[in-house]
């Protein structure tokens, strides 16, 4: 029985995993962070690497080590109803609600629209997103070829385009790393700012979603023994996430160096565009458009595939894989046409709610052997974390929504009484309290 992938197979699976993770958001957020962090870019990058690289790797490892067949099985350790709620919300968040539409709007707004001279409007976005999702659907309807298309075709093309831009910028820097002082959150705590910036990449959520894709690909390469599948999953995760960390650091450094010549841009897309045009002139917009589009196509393919497979498993008597894939593409096409700013504004509060629950689930799954994966521990940690996550969601709502809802007194009280709430980490102490309560409950029952 085969127990170990060859180096070539492991490299292909690691490349596939990197390709599934790394989309345009993974470019624009580190670039923006680098500009805002300025001289504190290395401390901010350390925080970003925790949530943008470490947690995704742990999420993939949690699925491999736990030997669960997907996120639904993993979350059943909390409860069946919670499993259905959390699994559906996570996949819809990294799927048709936010991440997949963002895959179309980001390349349009930071690559295609500038190449068109900043024009085009709603009609150009509709046409681009229609072509984009037609291509994504074509790849997604052939899930058996995902290793070939993402790992061996789309990902290398993306890396060639990105390497040309980053190598030029690093060899000919626009300024020193300390060209500008840190701003905003990064001035208060650069590490925490980078930590929270990693939420926007959605990679920890994607790690829980893509883990089963990696497991299935490894099984398809004739490694079927559970322990061997887990070991190869972790090895492939180290390769894919390691490459992602190197690119994060390079993009953040280039962003910080750009402050030697340019002020901070309103978003990472504009920052990348300014950097590309500085080095390549008008052709820079074309390079950026190709780079970002390849990044987003391959990520959208992975998201459509994962979401469709998962909903087929959650609702076995429901629609087929093909129907889910077509439906998710159509919904994402409609959502993409609301524009990038709207998508980002509503994605942030949902991520502030989901991330604490995802982080605690990952850590409990990895440490489950220490408490026998006792359901009482999972239940207490989740029950204590959930209300704090709701408060983080309410705090991150767009200003218009906060003005309508009577949240002032509640958020002020949370700021006074909940440790770390002002930093966006109000869930940490409740989660630790839940862990203590769960362990006490387990010991009392024993």
N, C-alpha and C positions, 0 to 999 in steps of 0.2 A: 504493500500500500504506500502511495506517495505521501510523504509527510513534509516536504520542503520544496518551495518554489525555486527554480533556477534563478540565478542573478538577473538574467534577461527578463524572465517573467515577473520577478519582484520589481524590477525597474519599471516595467510597463504598468503594473498595478499601481505603484507609487505615483507615476506620471498621471494615470487616470484620476487618482484621488486628488492630486493637486489641481488637475484640470476642472474637476467638479467643484472644488472649493473656490478657486481663484477666479472671481469675476471682476467687473469694472469697479464695484464698490471697494474691492480690496486694493485698488489703485488710488481712487479719489480720496478715501478717508486718511490713509497714511500721508498723502501729499499735503492735505489740509492740516493734519496734525503737525507735520514738520514745520510748516509756515508759522502756525500759532505757537508752537512750543519754543521755536527759536533756539536760544543757547541751551535750553533744557531738553533738546530733542532726544538725547540718549536715554534720559530718565523716562520721558514719555514713551519712547519706543519699548522700554522694558515693560511698562504697563500694557502696551498694545500686544506685545508678544505673549503675555499671560492669557488674555482673553481671545486674541486673534490666532494664536498658534497652539499654546499649551492646552487650552480647554477643548478645541476641536480634536487634537490628538487623544486627549483623555476620553472624549466622547466616542471616538472610533474604538479605542482600546476597551472601553466599558462594554460595548456590544460584543466585542470579540471574546473578552475574558469571561463575561457573564454567561456566554453561550446562549443568549436569548435570540430568538428569531425576530429581531426588529424592536423598534421603540415601544410598540404596544405591549409586547411581552415584558419589557423592562419596567414599564410604569405600572403594570399589574401588581407589582410588589407593594404599591401604595393602595390600590383598590381598582376594581373593574370599571366603575363609573369615572373615576379620576383618569384612568388609562385612556378611555375613549375621549374624554374632554381634552386632555393635554395633548394626545397624539394628533387629534384633528386640528387643534389650534396651532400647534407647532408646524405641521405640514402646510396648512393654509397660509401661515405667516411667511415661511420660506418658499412658498409656492405662489399660487395665483393672486393672493391679496397684496403682497408687497414685493418680494424678491424677484419673481419672474417678470412682472411689469417693469421693475427697475432695470432689469437686464436689457430692455428695449429702449427705455428713455435715456439712460446714461450715455450709450454710444451716440444716440441722436444729438443730445444737447452738448456733449463735450467733443464730439468728433464730426458728425455729419452736418449739423447746423453751421458751425464755423466754416466748414469747407464750402458751404453754400453762401458764404458771406453774411451769416447770421440771420438769414431769412428763411422762408419756407412756411413758417407758421404751422397751424393745426393740420392743414392738408398734407404737408410734407411729413409730419410726425405720423399721421395715419398711414400714409403709403409706406414709410420705412418700417413701421411696426408690423404692417401686414406682410411684407416680404420677410421680415425677421422671424415672425412666428410661423410662417409657412416653412422656412428652413428648419426651425426647431422641431416642428411637428414631423417633418420627413425623417429626421434623425431619431426622434423619440418613438416612432412607430416600429423601429427596428432595435429594441432594447438588447437583443442578443449580440449586437455589434458595438455596444457602448465602449468596450475596451479598445476596439480598433479605431473608432471615430474620434473619441475623446483623448485616449492615451497615446495614439500613434499618429493622428492626423492634425486635429484642431489644436491640441496643446503645443506641439512643436512649432507650428506656424505662429501661435501667439508668443511663444518665448523668443523666437527670432526677432519679431517686431519690437518686443519690449527690451530685449538686450541691446538693440541698436540705440535706443533712446537713453537707457540708463548708463551704458558704458560711456557714451559721449558726455553725458552730464557729470559723471564722476571723474572723468579724466580732465575735463575742462570746467571746474566748478565756477559758479557765478559769484561766490563769496565764501567766507569762513562760516563754520557752524555757529559761531556766536555773533552773527551779523545782526541779529535782532533779539530784543528781550522777550520772554514769554508773555502771552496775553491770556486774559480770561481765566478759565479753570486751570490752565497750565501754569499760571503765575502763582496760584494758591498751592497746587500740588500737581506737578507734572506727571508723576507716576499714576495717580488716580485719574487724571485727565486722559492719559493713554489707555488705562484700564477700561474706562467707560467708552472711549472711542472704539474699542474692540467690539462692543455690543453692535455697533452699526454694520459691521461686516457680516453678522448673523452666522459666523462660522461655527460657534459652539452648538447652535441649533442644527446646523447642517451636518456636524459631526455625528449627532444622534440619528439624523436621517440617512446620511450616506454610508454609515457603518454597515448596514445590511447589504447595500449594493456591493461594497468591497468583499464582504463575506460570500455573497453569491458568486462573484467573479472568481474568487479563490476556489470555491467548490467546483466551479466549472472547469478549473485547471487541474482537476482530479485530486485535490487535497480535501478529504472528506472527514478525517478524524477530528473531533471537536477541539482537542488540545492543539493539534497542528494548525487548524484553521485560525485559532486565537493567536498563536505565535506569529503566523504569517500576516495576519491582519495588523498586528502591532508593528511589525517590521515595515510593511508597506506604508503605514501611517507615519512612521518616523521619516521615511524618505519624502513623502508628499508634503508633510507639515514643515520639515526642515527647509525645503526649497522655498516654501511660502514665507518663512521667517526671514530668510536672506533677502528676498525681494521687498518685504515690508521695511526692513531696515534701510535698504538702498533708496527706496522711494521717499522715506521720511527724511533721510539725510539730504537728498537732492532738494526736497521741499524747503528745508531749513536754509540751505545754501542759496536758494533763489531769492531770499530776503536781502541778499547783498545788492540786488539790482531792482527788485520789485516789491511793492507793498503786499500785505497779505490779501489773497483773493477771497471772494465771498464763499467759494466752495472749492473742493479739491479738483473738480473738473476744469475750472478756469485756471487753477494753478498749473495743472499739467499742460494745458493748452499754451500758456505763456512760456513754460519751459521748452516745449517742443518747437514753438515758433522762434524762440531765442537761438536755438542751435541749428534749425533746419529751414528757417524762414517760412514762406507760405506752404512749402511741402511738409512742414511739421504737422499741420492740421490733418493732412492725408495719412501720415504715419500714425498719428494718434487715433484717427478714426478706424484704421485697420486693426491696430492693437486692441482697442477697447471692444470693437465688434467681435473679434475672435474670442476675447475673454468672456464676453457675455453669451455668445451662442453656445459655447461648450458648457457653461454653468447652467443655462436655461435647459439644455438637453438633460443634464443630470437631475435637475429639479423636477421637470415634467415626468421623467422616468420614475424617480423615487416616489413622488406623490401618487402617481397612477398605480404603481405596484402596491403601495400601502393601502390605498382606499379599496383596492380589489380584495385585499386580505381582511380589512376591517368590515367590509360589507360583501361577503362571499356570494350572496344572492342578488347583489346589485349589478350595476353596469359592468361591461367588460373593460379590459385594460385599454383597448382602442378608444372606447367611448369616453373614459376618464381623460385620456390624453388629449383628445379633440376638445372636450369641454373645458379643460384647464387652459388650453391654448387660446380658445375663444374668449374666456373670461379675462385672461391676462392681456389679450389684445385690447379689450375694452378698458381695463384699468389703466393700461399704459398711456392711453390718450387723455387721462386727467393731468398728466405732466409730472415731472420729477419732483418739483417742490411739494405738491400735494401728497405724493407717495411718501416722501421722507418725513413730512410733518406728522402723518398718522402712524407711520411705522415705529417711530421712536417710543411713544408710550407703550405700545404692545411689546416691544423688545424689553423695556424696563420691567414689565410684568413677567415675561417668559424667562429671562435670563437667570434670575435668582432660583427659580424652580428647576431650570435645566442644570445649573451649577451644582445644586444640592443633590440632584438625582445622580449626576455623574460621579460625584465624590462618594456618595453612599454605595453606589454599585461597585466602585473600585475597592472600597474598604469593607464590603459586605462580609467577607470571610471573618472579620474580627468580631462581628456580632451575629454570625449565622444567618445573615440576610433576613433578620427578624422583621416581620411586617410592622410591628409596633414602632420600631425605630424610624422606618420610612414614613409611617403615618404621622408621627409626632413632628418630625422635621418639616414635612410638607405643610401640616396644619399650622405651625408657627410661622413659616415663611410666607404663606399665601397672603395673609392680611397686609404684611409689610410690602409685598410685591404690588398689591393693589394701590397702596399709598404712593409708591414710586410711579405707577402708571398715571395716577391722577395728577401728580406734580408735573409730569412730562407732557400733559395734554396741550394742544395748541392754545394760544391765548384766547381765541374766540370761544372755544369750548369751555375754558375755565371761567370766562366771563358769564356764560349762561348758567353753569352749575354753581351752587352755593358751597364752594370748597374752601373759602378763605380761612374760616375758623379751624376746620379739620387739618389743613396743611400746616397752619401755624402751630397747632398743638403737637403735631408729629415732629415738627422742627425742634420744639422745646424738649420733648420727652423721649424721642427715639434717637439713640446714638448713631452717628454717621449719616443721618438722613440728609443733611445738607450737602454731603458729598455724593449722594445717589447710591449709598450703600446701606440704607436703613434696614435691609433684610438680614445683615450679617449677624447681629446680636440675637434677634429672634430665632434664626436658624440654629445657632449654638445652644440657645435655651431649649429648643425642640429636641436637639440631639441629647442633651442631658436628661430631659424628661423621658425620652424614648428608652434610653439605657436604664434609667431607674425603673421604668415600667417593666422592662424585660427582666431585670434582676428580681423584681418583686414577684413576678409570675413564676420564675424558676424556683 
